[in-house]
Amino acid sequence: MNIAKPACISVIIGVSSFYGWFYLQAEQEVSREQASEVYTQVVIALGAGDAKAEQKASSFISEHDGEIYASLVSLHLAKSFIKENKLVEAGKQLRAVQSEKNEILTPIATMRLARVEIELNNLDIALQELDKITVESWTAQVEELRGDIKRQKGDNATARSAYLASIAAASNPVVQMKLHNLSQ
């Protein structure tokens, strides 16, 4: 029985698979490094107020849809829009980050979106956004903002409860001051 031929084929397949796997890993690493470099350039352009920064950012987001870099650029683009008082556009970017369902970035985007909605005087929508944040580590910030919204709506009793919940989650002298001012 001649097993040399099947043995040689097996060795060739094994070696080819081994080199193919390393090639794939190297290509993926190069792709990640290139994305990182372009991300850095886009963020710098947005920070510098480059005239084409928004276009570069939108292009980057389209090319890297579904990747963490796209969500991070969306957060930076939203910040840029807020500085330019383009609040509706900022909201769109923040909603895009929310849709990615990243457990770290989603609460950040949601808090920022609630603040944008407050600036647009959409207080009920801002409250709905706050209700979406269920991560315990965000309780103090969520309840403080909820208290601010309720105070702005004239509901001092609920504002007081929210401020007390915020203080219970994390002692904050600013929230203490807001609570104190509420009773005056």
C-alpha positions in Angstrom: 0.0 0.0 0.0 1.4 3.4 -1.1 0.7 6.1 1.5 3.4 8.5 0.3 1.1 10.4 -2.0 -1.7 11.0 0.5 0.9 11.9 3.2 2.5 14.5 0.9 -0.9 16.0 0.0 -1.8 16.2 3.7 1.5 17.9 4.5 1.0 20.4 1.6 -2.5 21.2 2.7 -1.4 21.6 6.4 1.5 23.9 5.5 -0.7 25.9 3.1 -3.4 26.3 5.7 -0.8 27.4 8.3 0.7 30.1 6.0 -2.8 31.1 4.8 -3.9 31.6 8.4 -0.9 33.8 9.2 -1.4 35.8 6.0 -5.0 36.4 6.9 -4.1 37.5 10.4 -1.4 39.9 9.0 -3.9 41.4 6.5 -6.5 42.0 9.3 -3.9 43.6 11.4 -2.8 46.0 8.6 -6.5 46.8 8.0 -7.0 47.6 11.7 -3.9 49.8 11.7 -5.0 51.7 8.6 -8.4 52.3 10.1 -6.8 53.5 13.3 -4.6 56.0 11.3 -7.5 57.3 9.3 -9.6 57.6 12.5 -6.9 59.7 14.1 -6.7 62.0 11.1 -10.5 62.4 11.1 -10.7 63.2 14.8 -7.8 65.7 14.5 -9.6 67.3 11.5 -12.8 67.6 13.5 -11.0 69.1 16.5 -9.2 71.6 14.3 -12.4 72.8 12.5 -11.2 71.6 9.1 -13.7 72.7 6.4 -13.9 69.2 5.0 -13.9 67.4 8.4 -17.6 66.6 8.4 -17.3 65.1 5.0 -14.3 63.1 6.0 -16.1 61.9 9.1 -19.2 60.9 7.2 -17.1 59.0 4.6 -15.2 57.2 7.4 -18.5 56.3 9.1 -19.9 54.8 5.9 -16.7 52.9 5.1 -16.4 51.4 8.7 -20.1 50.9 9.4 -20.6 48.5 12.3 -17.1 49.0 13.6 -16.2 50.7 16.9 -14.3 53.3 15.1 -17.4 54.4 13.2 -19.2 54.9 16.5 -16.3 56.9 18.0 -16.2 59.1 15.0 -20.0 59.6 15.3 -19.5 60.8 18.9 -16.9 63.2 17.7 -19.0 64.4 14.8 -21.9 65.0 17.2 -19.7 67.0 19.4 -18.6 69.1 16.4 -22.3 69.6 15.5 -23.1 70.7 19.0 -20.4 73.3 18.9 -21.9 74.6 15.7 -25.4 74.5 17.2 -26.5 71.9 14.7 -28.4 70.0 17.3 -30.7 68.0 15.0 -27.6 66.7 13.1 -25.9 65.9 16.5 -29.0 63.9 17.5 -28.8 61.9 14.3 -25.1 60.9 15.1 -25.9 60.0 18.6 -28.8 57.8 17.6 -26.5 56.1 15.1 -24.2 55.2 18.1 -27.2 54.0 20.1 -28.2 51.7 17.2 -24.9 49.9 17.4 -25.8 48.6 20.9 -22.3 48.9 22.2 -22.6 48.4 26.0 -20.0 51.1 26.7 -20.8 53.7 24.1 -24.6 53.4 24.1 -25.1 55.0 27.6 -22.6 57.8 26.7 -24.5 58.5 23.5 -27.9 58.3 25.3 -26.9 60.8 28.0 -25.6 63.2 25.3 -28.7 62.7 23.3 -30.9 63.5 26.3 -28.9 66.8 26.8 -29.4 67.6 23.1 -33.1 67.0 23.5 -33.2 69.4 26.5 -31.5 72.1 24.4 -34.2 71.5 21.7 -36.8 71.9 24.5 -38.0 68.3 24.0 -38.1 67.5 27.7 -40.4 64.5 27.4 -38.1 62.9 24.8 -35.1 63.6 27.0 -36.8 61.8 29.8 -37.5 58.8 27.5 -33.9 58.7 26.6 -32.8 58.7 30.2 -35.2 55.7 30.8 -33.1 53.7 28.3 -30.0 53.8 30.5 -30.2 50.9 32.9 -26.5 50.5 33.8 -26.2 51.0 37.5 -22.9 53.0 37.2 -24.8 55.7 35.4 -27.5 56.1 38.1 -26.1 59.3 39.7 -25.8 61.1 36.4 -29.1 59.9 35.0 -31.0 60.9 38.2 -29.3 64.3 38.3 -30.3 65.1 34.7 -33.8 63.7 35.4 -34.0 66.1 38.4 -32.9 69.0 36.2 -35.6 68.2 33.6 -38.3 67.8 36.2 -37.3 71.1 37.9 -37.4 72.8 34.4 -40.9 71.3 34.0 -42.0 72.7 37.4 -42.3 69.3 39.0 -40.3 70.1 42.1 -41.4 67.0 44.1 -40.2 64.6 41.4 -37.0 66.7 40.9 -36.3 66.3 44.6 -36.8 62.5 44.4 -34.4 62.4 41.5 -31.8 64.5 43.2 -32.0 62.3 46.3 -31.6 59.2 44.1 -28.6 60.8 42.5 -27.0 61.6 45.9 -27.8 58.1 47.1 -25.9 56.6 44.1 -22.9 59.0 44.4 -22.4 61.9 46.7 -22.0 65.1 44.6 -21.8 68.6 46.1 -23.3 70.1 42.9 -26.4 67.9 43.3 -26.5 68.7 47.0 -26.6 72.4 46.0 -29.4 71.8 43.4 -31.4 70.0 46.1 -30.8 72.8 48.5 -31.8 75.5 46.0 -35.0 73.5 45.2 -36.2 73.9 48.7 -35.8 77.7 48.6 
